[in-house]
Every structure is written in structure tokens, then in C-alpha cells.
């Protein structure tokens, strides 16, 4: 039988990257005492007021078709949110509402890329980015994010990789898996470089509300001089503990939204109105849930640092934001997947191998910060004992 070439381009770029997570789930179902630190789930359930908002909307009949852009109340809530974020008016015509950040990124890349286009992206990167880029027919061009720069993407490194085929620069700030936050000067330099070469800037900002301590997030939309070429995506999955509701959006120029709208409508023609109502409720409230979550996760990053940094050659990179810490295992192993699988088998602690996020993180582990403090401390105890006895 014949298949579209996209199926070949995406071979190996889906669930294969999550082998450790699947193995951990299987062991837990078998009754083993697994501490699963693989997935960036919120550490609290979806808030009751959001569940109530969705239920009340369904009871009120908000279960029909929507339009392709998004429900009016949600668009107004997004306009207020981004107006507050940027300090200037951001009209409702600059948004498209979609089922999560993943779909928003897919739509964006499909709308601006063609076969043979190139998309520059930091390495390490979130595990789905390569697939998203390749789905459009474009080629990912990885740029190494270096620890000495705090894992922040550098304009000079991007410049060395730009070619006539460069169509976009894909940012993730705050970054998954490193937790790095791009500074305003970083963003201005990257956007200026994109302007000089006629490229788009795509910024996945889903962790923007989850900054740790005194760290400050700046959106790629902050500087109005660059906003015509910037496309930002986000969702309520992380900030409002609602990953299963699949509610996200993109914010771009009105022209981009108009051009991309038929593609969005071809994909799904509107999200569920009752979920839109729930999302508007979430965005109209203060970021209390996100602030509490970020504080707890910063504390757990400190627990991991205290429990593992310097043990048997391990080094811990503490994030500025987000749901993960990184553990450098290069003093012990250059094969992060083999190490992580052995760790799971020996200790029932599941972490993600850095290799799942690109060659730039081989020899590292990504450790989720969503387990309880007690489980985090116990996981560190098991990892430390395993590292001390490692003979790989």
C-alpha cells in the first residue's frame, strides 16, 4: 500500500521518545513502588472552579459548533491577558484558539513552511519539536544550547546557521527541558536577526507563568518593533493544571491569523465552546495556582540539587522556570537512555534520558518536579545510591 511521505518523515518521532515513561507506567501497574519523574504534569488536580465552569457551560447548552477563531469571551480574555503582558492593546483579531500548544505549533509551522524550508531550533528541545517541523516538510536545524550560557539560545549561534532556506526560528521560553528564560536582550537580538533575513520567530511560551523565585519572564511579543514577525503559542495545560482539556491558542499579527484561519478551519473548525468558557474563566483570574505550583517546584529543584549535586560526579542544573531539573551524568555515562533504563530497573525511579530532547542533552537526565517533596527526596536517595554503585 502507498502512504504519504509525512509518515516516513515522522517515523520514530512519536511515542518512541517516551519509552521510559511507558516502562514506568507498566511497572507501576504491576504493583512496583515506582516514582515517576518523566512527565511534566501539574502537581495538583484541575481546580474545582474551572471544572464547575465547564460543567455549567455544558448544562447551559454550550455544546454546539464553534467558529474557527474562538469564542468571543475567550478572545476578549486573551486580548486582556496579552495587553497586560505587553503594555499595549492586542486586538481579538490577533488570536486563533486551538486544542493545546501542540496544535497551535503544528498550525503555525504548516502555515509558514514548505518542503525544503529550514527551521532553526535550540538543541536540546522539547521532544515533539522535530516531528512538528518535519510534518510541514521543513528541516530542523539544531543549534546547541550551551550550559555556559545558561542554556539560552544565542543570536551569534543562530547567525552561523542561517541560510536562504531559513523560514523560522523556533524559541521555547521558559525552556523545556532546561528551564532557561530568554532575556529581553536575547529576544531583541534574535528578532533583529530574523528581520534581517526575512524569517519568522515562533515562541512557545507555555511555561510563562511558572517562573521560580525572582526570575522574570519576557514574551517574544514584548518589543512592538518585532511583533509583525512573532507568533506566540501557549495554553492552560501547565499554568492552570488542565492538560487534559486541550485548550491553547496562538497570538500573531492579524494578517497571519487571517491567512492561517482557513488551515485551522480545515483541521478542526473550532474548539468546544464549554472548554472555551472554562479557559476564559481561567485567564480572567489571578495566576494564584501557577504561582503556588512554581514555588513548590523551585523547592523541589533545590531538594534535587542538595541531594544529588556532587554525588559520584553528578551535577545538577537548577531551572529558572518550569517543571524540570537537569542532572548531568557525563562523569558516569554518555548513554542517557541506557543509564535511565538501568536506573528504573534497579531502583524504580523513572526519569527522562536527555537524548530524548536532542543530541545537545546526551549525557544528562531530565527530572520532573511534580512529585511530592517526600517522593522527590526518596528518588534522590535511590539515584544517589545507584550512581555510587554504577559500573556501566
C-alpha positions, 0 to 999 in steps of 0.5 A, spaced: 500 500 500 502 507 498 502 512 504 504 519 504 511 521 505 509 525 512 509 518 515 516 516 513 518 523 515 515 522 522 517 515 523 520 514 530 518 521 532 512 519 536 511 515 542 518 512 541 521 518 545 517 516 551 519 509 552 521 510 559 515 513 561 511 507 558 516 502 562 514 506 568 507 506 567 507 498 566 511 497 572 507 501 576 501 497 574 504 491 576 504 493 583 512 496 583 513 502 588 515 506 582 516 514 582 515 517 576 519 523 574 518 523 566 512 527 565 511 534 566 504 534 569 501 539 574 502 537 581 495 538 583 488 536 580 484 541 575 481 546 580 474 545 582 472 552 579 474 551 572 471 544 572 464 547 575 465 552 569 465 547 564 460 543 567 455 549 567 457 551 560 455 544 558 448 544 562 447 551 559 447 548 552 454 550 550 455 544 546 454 546 539 459 548 533 464 553 534 467 558 529 474 557 527 477 563 531 474 562 538 469 564 542 468 571 543 469 571 551 475 567 550 478 572 545 476 578 549 480 574 555 486 573 551 486 580 548 486 582 556 491 577 558 496 579 552 495 587 553 497 586 560 503 582 558 505 587 553 503 594 555 499 595 549 492 593 546 492 586 542 486 586 538 481 579 538 483 579 531 490 577 533 488 570 536 486 563 533 484 558 539 486 551 538 486 544 542 493 545 546 500 548 544 501 542 540 496 544 535 497 551 535 505 549 533 503 544 528 498 550 525 503 555 525 509 551 522 504 548 516 502 555 515 509 558 514 513 552 511 514 548 505 518 542 503 525 544 503 524 550 508 529 550 514 527 551 521 532 553 526 531 550 533 535 550 540 538 543 541 536 540 546 528 541 545 522 539 547 521 532 544 515 533 539 519 539 536 522 535 530 516 531 528 512 538 528 517 541 523 518 535 519 510 534 518 510 541 514 516 538 510 521 543 513 528 541 516 530 542 523 536 545 524 539 544 531 543 549 534 546 547 541 544 550 547 550 551 551 550 550 559 555 556 559 550 560 557 545 558 561 542 554 556 539 560 552 539 560 545 544 565 542 543 570 536 551 569 534 549 561 534 543 562 530 547 567 525 552 561 523 546 557 521 542 561 517 541 560 510 536 562 504 532 556 506 531 559 513 523 560 514 523 560 522 526 560 528 523 556 533 524 559 541 521 555 547 521 560 553 521 558 559 525 552 556 523 545 556 527 541 558 532 546 561 528 551 564 532 557 561 528 564 560 530 568 554 532 575 556 529 581 553 536 582 550 536 575 547 529 576 544 531 583 541 537 580 538 534 574 535 528 578 532 533 583 529 536 577 526 530 574 523 528 581 520 534 581 517 533 575 513 526 575 512 524 569 517 519 568 522 520 567 530 515 562 533 515 562 541 512 557 545 511 560 551 507 555 555 511 555 561 510 563 562 507 563 568 511 558 572 517 562 573 521 560 580 523 565 585 525 572 582 526 570 575 522 574 570 519 572 564 519 576 557 514 574 551 517 574 544 511 579 543 514 584 548 518 589 543 512 592 538 518 593 533 518 585 532 511 583 533 509 583 525 514 577 525 512 573 532 507 568 533 506 566 540 503 559 542 501 557 549 495 554 553 492 552 560 495 545 560 501 547 565 499 554 568 492 552 570 493 544 571 488 542 565 492 538 560 487 534 559 482 539 556 486 541 550 485 548 550 491 553 547 491 558 542 496 562 538 497 570 538 500 573 531 499 579 527 492 579 524 494 578 517 497 571 519 491 569 523 487 571 517 491 567 512 492 561 517 484 561 519 482 557 513 488 551 515 485 551 522 478 551 519 480 545 515 483 541 521 478 542 526 473 548 525 473 550 532 474 548 539 468 546 544 465 552 546 464 549 554 472 548 554 472 555 551 468 558 557 472 554 562 479 557 559 476 564 559 474 563 566 481 561 567 485 567 564 480 572 567 483 570 574 489 571 578 495 566 576 494 564 584 495 556 582 501 557 577 504 561 582 503 556 588 505 550 583 512 554 581 514 555 588 513 548 590 517 546 584 523 551 585 523 547 592 523 541 589 529 543 584 533 545 590 531 538 594 534 535 587 540 539 587 542 538 595 541 531 594 544 529 588 549 535 586 556 532 587 554 525 588 559 520 584 560 526 579 553 528 578 551 535 577 545 538 577 542 544 573 537 548 577 531 551 572 529 558 572 522 556 570 518 550 569 517 543 571 524 540 570 531 539 573 537 537 569 542 532 572 548 531 568 551 524 568 557 525 563 562 523 569 558 516 569 555 515 562 554 518 555 548 513 554 542 517 557 537 512 555 541 506 557 543 509 564 535 511 565 533 504 563 538 501 568 536 506 573 528 504 573 530 497 573 534 497 579 531 502 583 524 504 580 525 511 579 523 513 572 526 519 569 527 522 562 534 520 558 536 527 555 537 524 548 530 524 548 530 532 547 536 532 542 543 530 541 545 537 545 542 533 552 546 526 551 549 525 557 544 528 562 537 526 565 531 530 565 527 530 572 520 532 573 518 536 579 511 534 580 512 529 585 511 530 592 517 533 596 517 526 600 517 522 593 522 527 590 527 526 596 526 518 596 528 518 588 534 522 590 536 517 595 535 511 590 539 515 584 544 517 589 545 510 591 545 507 584 550 512 581 555 510 587 554 503 585 554 504 577 559 500 573 556 501 566 
